[in-house]
Amino acid sequence: MSRSVAPVPASAIERFDAEADILVVGLGCAGAAAALEAAAAGASVLVLERASGPGGSSAQSGGELYLGGGTSVQEACGFEDDAESMFAYLRAALGPHADEEKLRLYCEGSVEHFGWFRALGVPFQETLFDAPTWMPLTTDGLMWLGENAWPYDQQARPVPRGHRPTAPGFAGGLLMERLVGAVRGAGVRIETDVRAAALVVEDGRVVGATARRFGADEAYRARRGVVLTTGGFVDDEAMLAAHAPVLLGHGKVSDGGDDGSGIRMAVALGAATRRMGSVQVALTALPAAAVRGVLVNAVGQRFINEDVYPGLFSSAAVKHQPGPWWVVVDEAGWESIPAGDLWGVRPRYAAATLAELESELGIPAGALEATVGVYNRHAAAGEDPLFHKSAEWLRPLEPPFAALDPRLGFASGRDATPQGTGAAGFTLGGLHTTVDGAVLDVSGSAIPGLFAAGRASAGIHGEGYISGTSLGDGTFFGRRAGRAAATGADRQP
């Protein structure tokens, strides 16, 4: 068999090593959801996973699920929500150019989707973490993800929608443990250490995939359809250079296997792609410090309200502002941060005056003084006319001052040295699919037998991102893709 990703005619396959109604390629959250729904529809399901065990990048994630519309956790925490309010926030936060058709379906189905997780045994504690953070190091089941920050609080009723499985810190492992347990319980066959290589076609239809395992060629047949859930392409430098060069030189948020292989296999068959330049970027700036101080660029200027979802201030910094970027806070602000929200971070720079801090940071003389002077004047009146940070966090900054360097990372200590840019990201674009996961070709027609979900596809996102919308839309549209493949939806006239 060829090492090319070009599609392989079924007639060229001497023997298929196994076959099933549905072949799912990749066992992260989207693959698990697709396998479960296909099995529930009565199909036999075979999953190929390139690693030695399931989970992928999903298992290494924080585990947040962006869900709303009135879940039991929201209600228990005293919040009323509806699909329209959820849609209004996400359309703004995931935009511009969010996929409104997919997004509306996602919001309208969110309560049911939450119930699906609960039915699979995913636990959610009915308590709220009520402070800005990347991710609570607690077991709280609900968190804010920027809904209560300007301008989004003006566009939709502020309601927290970050749902977190009950685990202290990273909960992606727990989430995938429950999903994979359900997959095994449904009788789905899982083959690990199998790396899909190319799609198999017969009479214009995708009917399987070739693969490699421990240096040997294999082939797998799918009687009804193949679902690609192979992740994004942040680990492929050539694809980044071609489609999302903004991430070049930065860290990668992945398990190391997001190499775009599924996307390339489908494109070799004529599949269309969408939003390939859209990315998420995370800057290791401490949100609890940023809201109590100011986030500035390399020339000492603020550029956003620091109480937004951290991914949004990260994206604004890395995509549009000169780096390095700094969080500047005063002693009173620093001392007011709860110990559990410090994430092991200590200021690397401290100074009695802003002029001294400018010199240490390499900021032009007088620039940071001017920024803080304007900030203080308005903060004394409880206002932020430039960026509209909530009055809850506004107060004049007074000496002494400190600066946090995101390049040091979290839990780094004061004597650490900068490593990289302080930013890491992943890709959001991928194969162009229908709301039921059917992969479209460049003419807009569905490729028979081929489906995709998760980061291998272009989901609900436009140019923006909010935590929980990868696991959320990956599982939601993974379910739809698995069901459509199993029921032969792409065969309908």
N, C-alpha and C positions, 0 to 999 in steps of 0.2 A: 504493500500500500504506500501511496505517496505521502510525504510529509506536508504537502500543500494543504491549504484550507479550502481549495476548490471542491465543489460538490462531487461526490462519487456516485456513478450510476449503480443502481442495485444489481445490475447484471454483472458488474465487476466484482461483486462480493461472492467468494466461493462458499463461505459458510458464516452464518450469524451465530455468535456465541450465546445469545439469549434474545428473547423477544417478549414484548408485553404490549398491551393496548397503548399505554402512554409511556414515553421515555422523557424523564426530567433530567436535565443536565445542570448539576449544581445543587448542593443541599445547604444553602443558607436559609434565611427566613422566607424568601419568595419561593424557593424550591420546595420547602416543607409545606407551605400553604397550597401550592399547586398539587403536590402529591396527595395531600389529605383530601382536597376537594374532588380530584379525579377518582380517588378510591371510593369516596362517598357516593359518587355518581355510578358506581358499579364497574369501573374500569380496573384492569390489572395494571399496576404501576411499577416501573423500574427506575431507580434513581442512580445516576452516575456522579460520583464525587471524586475530584482530583486529589484531595488530601487523604490522609490516612484515617480521618474521622470527619463527621459532619460539623457544621456550624459556620464556617467561613468568617467573613468580616462581621456578620451579624452577631456571632458569639463573643466577639471582642468589643462590641459597642457598649454604650451606656445603657442600652435597653429601653430608652424612652420610646413611647408610642404616642403620636399626636392624634388624640381621639377627643371627641366632644359631642355636642348636640344634646346633652342631657344624660350622661352616664350616671350610674349609681354612685360612683366615687365623687363626681361633681356635686350631685345632690346631697350626699352625706356631708360634704364640706361647705354646704350652704350656698351653692351657685346654681343659678338657672341658666340654661344654655339652649340653643336651637341650631339647626343646621344652617340657617341663613346667616346667623352671626358668625358661625365658624367659617363659612364660605367667604364672608366679607373680609375677615382678618387674613385668611390664607391667600386669597386672591391678591391682597396688597403685599403681604410679607413674602410670598413666593414669586412675586412678579418683579419686573414687568414680564409679560408674555407667559404667564402660567397657563397650563392647559385647562381651560374652564370646564370643558365637557367632563374630563376625568375628575377634576376637582369637585364639581357639584355632586357627582355620583359618590365620591369618597365621603363628602360631608353628610349627604343624605343617608348613607349606609353606616355611619360611624358608630351609632349606638348598637346596632346589630353586630358590628365587627368587634366591639368591646365585649359583647356577650359571648362571641365565639372564642375569644381568648380565655375568658373565665371558664367556659365549658371545657376547655383543654387543661384546666388546672393552673393557669397562670394567676398567681395571687396579687392583689392590689390592696394596700393598706389605705383606709379611708381617712387620711390626714393630709394636710397641705403644708408644703415647704414654702414659706412666704418671704423669700428673699432672692435677689438676683444671684444666679450661679450658672456654671456650665452644667452641673449635675450635683444634686444633693448627696452628701456622704451619709445619708440617713435612710430609713426605710419608708419615708413618706411616699404616698402613692400618687400625689398630685403636685404639680409645680407650674409656676408661671414660665412662659416662653415668649415674653415680650408683648403679650396682649395688652398689658397695662401701661405701655410706654408710648410716647408720642412718635409718629403721628397716628399709630394704629388705634390708640384709645379714642381717637376722634372718628374713626371709620367703622368701628364695630364695638359693641358692648364688651368691655374688658372681662374676660372669663378665662381662668387657667385651664389649659387642656393637655399639659404634659403628663401623661399617665406612666407611672413607673412600677414595674414588678417589685415585689417586696424583697429587696436585697440591699444591703449597705454598699453604696458605691456602684460599680459597674454591674448592671443587671442583664446584659446581653447573654451571658452564659446560662443564667436561669431560664430566660425566655426560650433559648434554643433547646435546652434540656427538655422542657415541656413539649415543644413542637416536635422534636425528633422522637420523643417517647410516644407521642400520638401517632406519628408516621409508622413507627415500628408496630404499634398496636393495631394499626389498620391493615397490616399484612403487606405493606409495601416492601419490595426487595431493594436493598441498598448495596451498591457495589462501590467500594472505596479504592483509592490509588489508581483510579481510571481517569485518564485525561482525554476528553473528547478532542478529536482532530478535525473532522469534517462532517458535513451533513450528507446523508445518503438520499438519493432522489430516484423516483420511478414514475414515469409518465407525468412528469411535471409536479409531482407531489413529494414532500419530505416524508421519508419512511424509516428514518433511523439515523445513526451516526457511527462513524468509525472512531476508534480510540486507541490509546497506547496504555499498556500496563506493564511496568517493570521491563520496558524495552520490547515488549511483544505487541504485535498488531491484533486488535480485536474489532468486532463489529456487532452492533446491536440494532434490532429491528423494532419499529414502532408501528403497530397496526392502525392506530388512529391519529397519533400526532406526537410531535416533539416540542417540549417546552424548555426554552433556554433561560436559565436563571443563574448565569455565570458571573454576575457582578460587572462593575465598571472597568475603566481602563487606566486608572491612575498609575499602575505599576508598569505600563508600557511607555517608555520614553519617546519612542517614535510616534505613537498615537497622540501623546500629549503635545509634542512639538507640532503636529499637524492640526490638532483640533482645540487644545486647551493649553496653550503655552504659558498662560498666567501661573500655572502650577509648577512649571519647571524651576528647579532650584530649591523648592520647598519640600517639607516632609510629606509623607503619604499616610493617609488614614485607611488602612486595609490590613488584611492578613497576609499580604504578599502575593496573593493569587489573582488580584484584579487586573488582569493583563489584556482585557478586551477580546479574548479568544472567541467567545460566543458571538460577539458583534461582528468580528471579522468573518467567521464562518457563514453568517447570514448574509453579510454584504457580498460575499463571493457568489451568492446565489441570486443577487439582484435586490437585496433588501435595502430599504431607505433608512436613513438615520435622521435624528432630530435633536436639536439643542446640544450638539456635541461640544460646544464651547462653554456650556453652563457648568459651574463648579461650586463646591462648598469649601470655604477656607476657615480654619480655626486658628486664632492667635492665642498663644498661651499667656494671655493677660488675665489677671485675677479680677473677676467681676465685682467681688465684694469691696475691692480697693478702688476700682474704677468709678463706681457710683459715689464713693466718698471723696473722690478727687477729680482729676481731669485726665483724659486720654489725649495725648498729643502726638503729632508727627515729628519728623526729624528736625523741623524748623520751629518747633514749639507751638504749633497751632492746634486748637481743637477742631474737630471736623464732624462730630456727631454727638447726640445725647448719650451719655455713658450708661444709662439704665435700659437701653434696648437689649434684646436678645443678643448674647455675646457673639453669636455667629454673624449677626448683622454688623456689629462694629468691627469684627475681624475682616469681613468682606470689604467694608468701606476702606479700611486701612490698607490691606494688601493690594487691592485692585486700583485704588485711586489716590493713595497718599505716599509721599516719600518716607522710606524707613531709614533707620530703625524707629520703632514706635515705643512710647513710654507711658507708663501710668505714674502720674505725680500725685502724691498724697501728703497731707501734713501729719504731724505726730498725733493730734487728737483723733483724726479720722482713722489712722492706722490702729490705734489702741482700741477703737470702738468695734473693730471687726471681731466677731465671735471666733473662738479658737478653731472650731470645726470648719470654718469657711476660709482658713488661711492656706490650705492645701500645701503646707510645708514651705511656703514662699517667704523669703526675707528680702528686704530692700538691699540692693547692691550699692546704691549711692545715697548719701545723706549730706545735707548742708544746712547751715544756719540761715542762708539767704538764697533767693532765687538766682541771683547773679552767680553765686558760687556753683549752684546746681547746673546752670547753663554751661559753665565752663567745663564741668566734669562730663556732661552729656554731649558736648560738642554742638550745642544749640547756639545759633547766632546771638550775640550779646543783646539783651533787652527784649528778645522775642518772647521768652517764657514769662518774663515780668509783665509784658503787655497783656499776654493772654490771661494770666491769673488776675491781673488788675481789673480787667473787664469782667471776668467771672465773679470776682469778689464784690464788685460794685453792685452787680445785679443780684447776686446771691443774698446780700444783706437785705434786699427787699423781697426775697423769696421768689425771684424770677430768673428765667434763663431765656431771654428773647431770641438769642441766636440759635439755640438747639432744643429748647423746651424740655430740659431734664425735669423730672418731677420735683416739686417743692419739698417732697419728703427727704431728698438727698442734698438739698442746697444749703450751704452755709459758707461763709468766707473761710479761705484757707490761710492759716497763720504759721509762722516759722516755729520750729524747724521743719524742713521739708525732706522728703525721700522720693526716690524714683525706682520703680520696678521695671526690670528689663525682661520682656517676654522671651528673649532668646535664651534665657537661662532655664526655661521650662518650669514645671511645678516640682515641689519637693526637692529643690536644688540647693538651698542654703546660700548664705550671703557671699561666700568665697568662691562660688562656682564661676566658670568662665562661659561666655556665650557659645552656643552650639547651633549652627544653622541660622535660619532667619526668625525662628520663633513661630513660624506658621506651618501648618500641615493641612492637606485637603484631600478631596476625592471628587470624582466626576459625577455629573447628574444626567448627562445626555446619553443617548443610546439608540436602539432600534425603534423605528416608528411603528407603533402598535395601535390597534383599536382599543376601545374600552374593555373588550374581552380578550385582549392579549394577542390577537392575530397579528402577525408581522406583515407589514405592507411593503410592496415592492416600490420601485421608483416611479411607477405609473399610478400608484395609489390602490392597486389591487392586492387582496390578501394572498399570500403565498400559501397554497394548500398544505396543510399538515404542520405548519410552523407557528409557534407561539413564543412569547417572551414576557418576562416580568422582572421586577426588581431593577437594580442599577444597570442591567444589560439592556434595558429599554428606557425610553424617555417617558417618565411618569407625569406627576402633577406639577412639577416644577417649571418655572421660567428661569429668571436670573437669580432668584432668591432661594433661601433655604431656612428651615426651622427644624430643630432637633425633633426626632420622632416621625418625620415625614418620609424617611427612607424605610424604616421598619414598618411604618404604618401603610404606606402605599405599596411597598413590596409584598406584604402579606395580603392586602386587600385585592390588588390586581393579580397577585399570584393565584389566589382562590378563583377569581373569574377566569383566568387563563386555563387552570386545571379543569374547571367545570366545562368550559367551552370545548377544550380538546377532547374530553371524555364523551361529550354528547354530540360530537360532530358538528358543532356550530358553523364551522367554516365550510361545511358541505351544503349548507342551506342556500337556495337560490336567492 
